[in-house]
Amino acid sequence: MEIASSQRDGVVIVTVTGDVDLLSREELGRGLTDAVTEARRGVEVDLSGVDFLDSSGMSALLSGRRTAEDAGLSFRVVAAGDLVRRVMVLTGVWPLLTGQGNE
Protein backbone atom coordinates (compact mmCIF):
# COMPACT_ATOMS: atom_id res chain seq x y z
CA MET A 1 0.00 0.00 0.00
CA GLU A 2 1.12 3.54 -0.74
CA ILE A 3 -0.24 6.82 0.57
CA ALA A 4 0.22 10.26 -0.95
CA SER A 5 -1.35 13.51 0.17
CA SER A 6 -1.92 16.96 -1.24
CA GLN A 7 -3.88 20.02 -0.17
CA ARG A 8 -6.54 22.10 -1.87
CA ASP A 9 -8.44 24.93 -0.19
CA GLY A 10 -7.82 23.65 3.33
CA VAL A 11 -8.76 20.07 2.45
CA VAL A 12 -6.12 17.35 2.58
CA ILE A 13 -6.59 14.78 -0.17
CA VAL A 14 -5.21 11.38 0.79
CA THR A 15 -4.65 9.07 -2.19
CA VAL A 16 -4.30 5.40 -1.30
CA THR A 17 -3.13 2.70 -3.70
CA GLY A 18 -2.66 -1.05 -3.34
CA ASP A 19 -4.15 -3.41 -0.76
CA VAL A 20 -5.55 -2.06 2.50
CA ASP A 21 -5.51 -4.89 5.00
CA LEU A 22 -4.23 -5.92 8.42
CA LEU A 23 -0.62 -5.38 7.33
CA SER A 24 -1.21 -1.81 6.16
CA ARG A 25 -3.88 -0.71 8.67
CA GLU A 26 -1.46 1.11 10.97
CA GLU A 27 0.21 2.95 8.09
CA LEU A 28 -3.19 4.10 6.82
CA GLY A 29 -4.17 5.16 10.32
CA ARG A 30 -1.02 7.26 10.66
CA GLY A 31 -1.58 8.80 7.24
CA LEU A 32 -5.14 9.77 8.12
CA THR A 33 -4.10 11.19 11.49
CA ASP A 34 -1.42 13.27 9.76
CA ALA A 35 -4.02 14.49 7.26
CA VAL A 36 -6.36 15.58 10.07
CA THR A 37 -3.49 17.45 11.71
CA GLU A 38 -2.65 19.29 8.48
CA ALA A 39 -6.23 20.01 7.33
CA ARG A 40 -8.09 23.25 7.99
CA ARG A 41 -11.47 22.20 6.53
CA GLY A 42 -11.50 18.46 5.94
CA VAL A 43 -10.01 15.23 4.65
CA GLU A 44 -10.91 13.47 1.41
CA VAL A 45 -9.73 9.92 0.80
CA ASP A 46 -9.31 8.70 -2.77
CA LEU A 47 -9.51 4.89 -2.85
CA SER A 48 -9.73 4.58 -6.63
CA GLY A 49 -6.32 2.85 -6.67
CA VAL A 50 -7.20 0.35 -3.93
CA ASP A 51 -7.56 -3.22 -5.17
CA PHE A 52 -8.49 -4.86 -1.87
CA LEU A 53 -10.01 -3.55 1.36
CA ASP A 54 -10.66 -5.77 4.37
CA SER A 55 -12.36 -5.10 7.70
CA SER A 56 -9.18 -3.79 9.31
CA GLY A 57 -8.84 -1.25 6.49
CA MET A 58 -12.45 -0.18 6.95
CA SER A 59 -11.79 0.14 10.67
CA ALA A 60 -8.86 2.48 9.95
CA LEU A 61 -11.09 4.60 7.70
CA LEU A 62 -13.81 4.78 10.35
CA SER A 63 -11.22 5.75 12.98
CA GLY A 64 -9.94 8.47 10.65
CA ARG A 65 -13.49 9.72 10.22
CA ARG A 66 -13.98 9.85 13.99
CA THR A 67 -10.67 11.70 14.49
CA ALA A 68 -11.62 14.26 11.83
CA GLU A 69 -15.08 14.82 13.28
CA ASP A 70 -13.62 15.21 16.78
CA ALA A 71 -11.39 17.94 15.31
CA GLY A 72 -14.41 19.64 13.70
CA LEU A 73 -13.40 18.62 10.17
CA SER A 74 -15.26 16.88 7.38
CA PHE A 75 -14.14 13.42 6.26
CA ARG A 76 -15.24 11.47 3.24
CA VAL A 77 -14.19 8.88 0.74
CA VAL A 78 -14.42 10.56 -2.66
CA ALA A 79 -13.56 7.65 -4.95
CA ALA A 80 -13.61 3.88 -4.72
CA GLY A 81 -13.37 1.18 -7.34
CA ASP A 82 -16.25 -1.22 -7.90
CA LEU A 83 -14.96 -4.02 -5.67
CA VAL A 84 -14.08 -1.73 -2.78
CA ARG A 85 -17.40 0.08 -3.12
CA ARG A 86 -19.32 -3.23 -3.04
CA VAL A 87 -17.53 -4.33 0.13
CA MET A 88 -18.28 -0.98 1.76
CA VAL A 89 -21.95 -1.14 0.72
CA LEU A 90 -22.36 -4.73 1.94
CA THR A 91 -20.86 -3.90 5.33
CA GLY A 92 -22.93 -0.74 5.69
CA VAL A 93 -20.05 1.73 5.92
CA TRP A 94 -20.55 3.32 2.47
CA PRO A 95 -22.99 6.02 3.67
CA LEU A 96 -20.83 6.77 6.73
CA LEU A 97 -17.66 7.25 4.72
CA THR A 98 -19.06 8.93 1.62
CA GLY A 99 -22.21 10.73 2.74
CA GLN A 100 -24.05 8.94 -0.09
CA GLY A 101 -26.79 6.34 -0.01
CA ASN A 102 -26.12 2.74 -0.98
CA GLU A 103 -27.44 3.34 -4.53
C-alpha positions, 0 to 999 in steps of 0.5 A: 500500500502507498499513501500520498497527500496533497492540499486544496483549499484547506482540504487534505486529499489522501490518495491510497493505492494497493491493498488495505488490510491488516498489514497496512492498517497502521500505516493508513491510520497514521496517514489519516491522522497526519491528514487531520493534523494538516487540514483546515477544513476536511479530509478526502480519501481517494480509494480509486487505486485500492484493489483490496479492502478488508475489515481492518482497512475499513476500521482504519477509515472509520477511525480516521473519520472519527478523528476528523469529526472530533477535530471539527473537520469533514471526512469522506471517501471521494472515490472507490473502485467497484470491488471496494465500493461493493464491500463498503456497501455490503458492510454498511459503511458506504454512507458513513464514509461517503455521505451517499446512499447505498445506490 
